Amino acid sequence: MTAFLLSASAFTPLGDHLGEERGLVASLLALAVGSAISALAPNIELRFPS
């Protein structure tokens, strides 16, 4: 729920500019991508290559 609210608030200006439907689609797409990345993570730690 929190992730959806954050993605929706981040894409609100885009929705104002391009229309409500495209803004909603953009926020749902960002939520889906973030969820997929979280689901594929091997553990909770963030690891960046050195």
Gaussian input, Z-matrix of N, CA and C with variables (Angstrom, degrees):
# hf/3-21g

backbone

0 1
 N
 C     1     B1
 C     2     B2     1     A1
 N     3     B3     2     A2     1     D1
 C     4     B4     3     A3     2     D2
 C     5     B5     4     A4     3     D3
 N     6     B6     5     A5     4     D4
 C     7     B7     6     A6     5     D5
 C     8     B8     7     A7     6     D6
 N     9     B9     8     A8     7     D7
 C    10    B10     9     A9     8     D8
 C    11    B11    10    A10     9     D9
 N    12    B12    11    A11    10    D10
 C    13    B13    12    A12    11    D11
 C    14    B14    13    A13    12    D12
 N    15    B15    14    A14    13    D13
 C    16    B16    15    A15    14    D14
 C    17    B17    16    A16    15    D15
 N    18    B18    17    A17    16    D16
 C    19    B19    18    A18    17    D17
 C    20    B20    19    A19    18    D18
 N    21    B21    20    A20    19    D19
 C    22    B22    21    A21    20    D20
 C    23    B23    22    A22    21    D21
 N    24    B24    23    A23    22    D22
 C    25    B25    24    A24    23    D23
 C    26    B26    25    A25    24    D24
 N    27    B27    26    A26    25    D25
 C    28    B28    27    A27    26    D26
 C    29    B29    28    A28    27    D27
 N    30    B30    29    A29    28    D28
 C    31    B31    30    A30    29    D29
 C    32    B32    31    A31    30    D30
 N    33    B33    32    A32    31    D31
 C    34    B34    33    A33    32    D32
 C    35    B35    34    A34    33    D33
 N    36    B36    35    A35    34    D34
 C    37    B37    36    A36    35    D35
 C    38    B38    37    A37    36    D36
 N    39    B39    38    A38    37    D37
 C    40    B40    39    A39    38    D38
 C    41    B41    40    A40    39    D39
 N    42    B42    41    A41    40    D40
 C    43    B43    42    A42    41    D41
 C    44    B44    43    A43    42    D42
 N    45    B45    44    A44    43    D43
 C    46    B46    45    A45    44    D44
 C    47    B47    46    A46    45    D45
 N    48    B48    47    A47    46    D46
 C    49    B49    48    A48    47    D47
 C    50    B50    49    A49    48    D48
 N    51    B51    50    A50    49    D49
 C    52    B52    51    A51    50    D50
 C    53    B53    52    A52    51    D51
 N    54    B54    53    A53    52    D52
 C    55    B55    54    A54    53    D53
 C    56    B56    55    A55    54    D54
 N    57    B57    56    A56    55    D55
 C    58    B58    57    A57    56    D56
 C    59    B59    58    A58    57    D57
 N    60    B60    59    A59    58    D58
 C    61    B61    60    A60    59    D59
 C    62    B62    61    A61    60    D60
 N    63    B63    62    A62    61    D61
 C    64    B64    63    A63    62    D62
 C    65    B65    64    A64    63    D63
 N    66    B66    65    A65    64    D64
 C    67    B67    66    A66    65    D65
 C    68    B68    67    A67    66    D66
 N    69    B69    68    A68    67    D67
 C    70    B70    69    A69    68    D68
 C    71    B71    70    A70    69    D69
 N    72    B72    71    A71    70    D70
 C    73    B73    72    A72    71    D71
 C    74    B74    73    A73    72    D72
 N    75    B75    74    A74    73    D73
 C    76    B76    75    A75    74    D74
 C    77    B77    76    A76    75    D75
 N    78    B78    77    A77    76    D76
 C    79    B79    78    A78    77    D77
 C    80    B80    79    A79    78    D78
 N    81    B81    80    A80    79    D79
 C    82    B82    81    A81    80    D80
 C    83    B83    82    A82    81    D81
 N    84    B84    83    A83    82    D82
 C    85    B85    84    A84    83    D83
 C    86    B86    85    A85    84    D84
 N    87    B87    86    A86    85    D85
 C    88    B88    87    A87    86    D86
 C    89    B89    88    A88    87    D87
 N    90    B90    89    A89    88    D88
 C    91    B91    90    A90    89    D89
 C    92    B92    91    A91    90    D90
 N    93    B93    92    A92    91    D91
 C    94    B94    93    A93    92    D92
 C    95    B95    94    A94    93    D93
 N    96    B96    95    A95    94    D94
 C    97    B97    96    A96    95    D95
 C    98    B98    97    A97    96    D96
 N    99    B99    98    A98    97    D97
 C   100   B100    99    A99    98    D98
 C   101   B101   100   A100    99    D99
 N   102   B102   101   A101   100   D100
 C   103   B103   102   A102   101   D101
 C   104   B104   103   A103   102   D102
 N   105   B105   104   A104   103   D103
 C   106   B106   105   A105   104   D104
 C   107   B107   106   A106   105   D105
 N   108   B108   107   A107   106   D106
 C   109   B109   108   A108   107   D107
 C   110   B110   109   A109   108   D108
 N   111   B111   110   A110   109   D109
 C   112   B112   111   A111   110   D110
 C   113   B113   112   A112   111   D111
 N   114   B114   113   A113   112   D112
 C   115   B115   114   A114   113   D113
 C   116   B116   115   A115   114   D114
 N   117   B117   116   A116   115   D115
 C   118   B118   117   A117   116   D116
 C   119   B119   118   A118   117   D117
 N   120   B120   119   A119   118   D118
 C   121   B121   120   A120   119   D119
 C   122   B122   121   A121   120   D120
 N   123   B123   122   A122   121   D121
 C   124   B124   123   A123   122   D122
 C   125   B125   124   A124   123   D123
 N   126   B126   125   A125   124   D124
 C   127   B127   126   A126   125   D125
 C   128   B128   127   A127   126   D126
 N   129   B129   128   A128   127   D127
 C   130   B130   129   A129   128   D128
 C   131   B131   130   A130   129   D129
 N   132   B132   131   A131   130   D130
 C   133   B133   132   A132   131   D131
 C   134   B134   133   A133   132   D132
 N   135   B135   134   A134   133   D133
 C   136   B136   135   A135   134   D134
 C   137   B137   136   A136   135   D135
 N   138   B138   137   A137   136   D136
 C   139   B139   138   A138   137   D137
 C   140   B140   139   A139   138   D138
 N   141   B141   140   A140   139   D139
 C   142   B142   141   A141   140   D140
 C   143   B143   142   A142   141   D141
 N   144   B144   143   A143   142   D142
 C   145   B145   144   A144   143   D143
 C   146   B146   145   A145   144   D144
 N   147   B147   146   A146   145   D145
 C   148   B148   147   A147   146   D146
 C   149   B149   148   A148   147   D147

   B1=1.4419
   B2=1.5315
   B3=1.3109
   B4=1.4567
   B5=1.5226
   B6=1.3193
   B7=1.4681
   B8=1.5214
   B9=1.3261
   B10=1.4639
   B11=1.5200
   B12=1.3252
   B13=1.4638
   B14=1.5214
   B15=1.3269
   B16=1.4660
   B17=1.5239
   B18=1.3320
   B19=1.4662
   B20=1.5279
   B21=1.3232
   B22=1.4677
   B23=1.5241
   B24=1.3299
   B25=1.4631
   B26=1.5284
   B27=1.3287
   B28=1.4592
   B29=1.5260
   B30=1.3433
   B31=1.4591
   B32=1.5204
   B33=1.3311
   B34=1.4605
   B35=1.5374
   B36=1.3323
   B37=1.4732
   B38=1.5297
   B39=1.3229
   B40=1.4584
   B41=1.5225
   B42=1.3171
   B43=1.4547
   B44=1.5133
   B45=1.3176
   B46=1.4628
   B47=1.5202
   B48=1.3180
   B49=1.4642
   B50=1.5276
   B51=1.3258
   B52=1.4627
   B53=1.5238
   B54=1.3237
   B55=1.4543
   B56=1.5184
   B57=1.3113
   B58=1.4614
   B59=1.5225
   B60=1.3215
   B61=1.4646
   B62=1.5219
   B63=1.3153
   B64=1.4693
   B65=1.5196
   B66=1.3258
   B67=1.4590
   B68=1.5118
   B69=1.3348
   B70=1.4588
   B71=1.5251
   B72=1.3174
   B73=1.4641
   B74=1.5244
   B75=1.3224
   B76=1.4630
   B77=1.5263
   B78=1.3313
   B79=1.4618
   B80=1.5200
   B81=1.3369
   B82=1.4637
   B83=1.5200
   B84=1.3221
   B85=1.4572
   B86=1.5301
   B87=1.3336
   B88=1.4618
   B89=1.5249
   B90=1.3219
   B91=1.4644
   B92=1.5250
   B93=1.3261
   B94=1.4648
   B95=1.5238
   B96=1.3265
   B97=1.4665
   B98=1.5242
   B99=1.3214
   B100=1.4649
   B101=1.5075
   B102=1.3136
   B103=1.4581
   B104=1.5294
   B105=1.3213
   B106=1.4629
   B107=1.5183
   B108=1.3208
   B109=1.4695
   B110=1.5212
   B111=1.3180
   B112=1.4636
   B113=1.5232
   B114=1.3237
   B115=1.4605
   B116=1.5239
   B117=1.3133
   B118=1.4623
   B119=1.5271
   B120=1.3249
   B121=1.4646
   B122=1.5329
   B123=1.3109
   B124=1.4680
   B125=1.5320
   B126=1.3230
   B127=1.4531
   B128=1.5286
   B129=1.3118
   B130=1.4681
   B131=1.5281
   B132=1.2982
   B133=1.4667
   B134=1.5198
   B135=1.3110
   B136=1.4630
   B137=1.5174
   B138=1.3187
   B139=1.4665
   B140=1.5135
   B141=1.3092
   B142=1.4556
   B143=1.5236
   B144=1.3155
   B145=1.4739
   B146=1.5237
   B147=1.2939
   B148=1.4754
   B149=1.4973
   A1=109.53
   A2=116.43
   A3=119.71
   A4=111.18
   A5=116.51
   A6=119.91
   A7=110.60
   A8=117.51
   A9=119.83
   A10=110.76
   A11=117.41
   A12=120.05
   A13=111.48
   A14=117.16
   A15=120.10
   A16=111.49
   A17=116.83
   A18=118.19
   A19=110.83
   A20=117.42
   A21=119.82
   A22=110.98
   A23=117.43
   A24=119.22
   A25=111.48
   A26=117.35
   A27=120.11
   A28=111.50
   A29=117.07
   A30=120.89
   A31=112.85
   A32=118.68
   A33=121.15
   A34=112.40
   A35=119.69
   A36=118.30
   A37=112.54
   A38=117.08
   A39=120.52
   A40=109.89
   A41=117.10
   A42=121.29
   A43=112.31
   A44=116.71
   A45=119.91
   A46=111.21
   A47=115.63
   A48=120.45
   A49=112.24
   A50=117.72
   A51=121.08
   A52=114.34
   A53=118.04
   A54=121.19
   A55=110.65
   A56=115.21
   A57=120.12
   A58=112.77
   A59=116.90
   A60=119.78
   A61=111.56
   A62=117.37
   A63=119.97
   A64=111.54
   A65=117.23
   A66=120.09
   A67=111.56
   A68=116.82
   A69=120.82
   A70=110.98
   A71=116.54
   A72=120.31
   A73=110.58
   A74=117.82
   A75=120.91
   A76=111.45
   A77=117.45
   A78=119.61
   A79=111.14
   A80=118.00
   A81=120.32
   A82=111.37
   A83=117.39
   A84=120.90
   A85=110.86
   A86=117.04
   A87=120.45
   A88=110.70
   A89=117.08
   A90=121.18
   A91=110.43
   A92=117.76
   A93=121.12
   A94=111.70
   A95=116.83
   A96=120.33
   A97=110.30
   A98=116.98
   A99=120.24
   A100=112.57
   A101=117.39
   A102=121.32
   A103=110.98
   A104=116.78
   A105=120.15
   A106=111.41
   A107=116.84
   A108=120.10
   A109=109.84
   A110=117.26
   A111=120.68
   A112=111.52
   A113=116.86
   A114=120.36
   A115=111.79
   A116=118.02
   A117=121.88
   A118=113.83
   A119=117.29
   A120=120.21
   A121=109.91
   A122=117.26
   A123=119.43
   A124=113.23
   A125=117.24
   A126=120.69
   A127=109.16
   A128=116.47
   A129=119.78
   A130=112.51
   A131=117.21
   A132=120.20
   A133=111.06
   A134=115.44
   A135=120.00
   A136=108.06
   A137=114.79
   A138=118.82
   A139=109.16
   A140=114.65
   A141=121.08
   A142=108.75
   A143=117.35
   A144=118.68
   A145=111.32
   A146=116.13
   A147=121.26
   A148=111.14
   D1=-44.42
   D2=-179.97
   D3=-64.18
   D4=-40.25
   D5=-179.97
   D6=-64.10
   D7=-38.55
   D8=178.12
   D9=-65.27
   D10=-42.87
   D11=179.96
   D12=-64.46
   D13=-39.09
   D14=178.12
   D15=-66.97
   D16=-43.20
   D17=179.68
   D18=-68.60
   D19=-36.41
   D20=178.53
   D21=-66.50
   D22=-39.62
   D23=179.49
   D24=-70.67
   D25=-30.90
   D26=178.58
   D27=-70.99
   D28=-31.24
   D29=-176.60
   D30=-100.54
   D31=7.68
   D32=178.38
   D33=-62.14
   D34=-44.19
   D35=177.16
   D36=-60.98
   D37=-35.07
   D38=177.02
   D39=-65.43
   D40=-40.59
   D41=177.92
   D42=-65.37
   D43=-36.01
   D44=177.24
   D45=-66.68
   D46=-34.40
   D47=-176.93
   D48=-81.41
   D49=-43.37
   D50=-172.86
   D51=-102.41
   D52=-12.10
   D53=-177.78
   D54=119.85
   D55=153.44
   D56=-174.88
   D57=-63.43
   D58=-41.16
   D59=-175.84
   D60=-64.81
   D61=-44.03
   D62=179.35
   D63=-67.29
   D64=-35.19
   D65=176.70
   D66=-65.23
   D67=-40.27
   D68=177.73
   D69=-65.99
   D70=-42.76
   D71=178.22
   D72=-63.01
   D73=-41.09
   D74=179.21
   D75=-64.40
   D76=-41.41
   D77=179.97
   D78=-69.56
   D79=-37.78
   D80=177.37
   D81=-68.85
   D82=-34.99
   D83=176.41
   D84=-66.21
   D85=-42.41
   D86=177.26
   D87=-62.95
   D88=-39.22
   D89=177.70
   D90=-65.23
   D91=-41.88
   D92=-179.87
   D93=-65.62
   D94=-41.13
   D95=178.80
   D96=-65.32
   D97=-44.21
   D98=178.02
   D99=-63.53
   D100=-37.98
   D101=178.16
   D102=-67.60
   D103=-40.10
   D104=178.48
   D105=-65.37
   D106=-41.07
   D107=177.82
   D108=-63.45
   D109=-42.00
   D110=179.20
   D111=-65.78
   D112=-37.95
   D113=-179.39
   D114=-68.75
   D115=-30.90
   D116=-178.03
   D117=-88.74
   D118=-6.78
   D119=-178.71
   D120=-68.28
   D121=134.65
   D122=-178.44
   D123=-72.83
   D124=-27.34
   D125=177.19
   D126=-153.57
   D127=-178.86
   D128=-173.65
   D129=-81.92
   D130=-17.89
   D131=-178.11
   D132=-75.12
   D133=144.23
   D134=173.37
   D135=-88.90
   D136=124.80
   D137=-179.42
   D138=-121.74
   D139=126.49
   D140=177.05
   D141=-113.51
   D142=136.09
   D143=179.26
   D144=-63.67
   D145=140.52
   D146=-179.05
   D147=-83.50

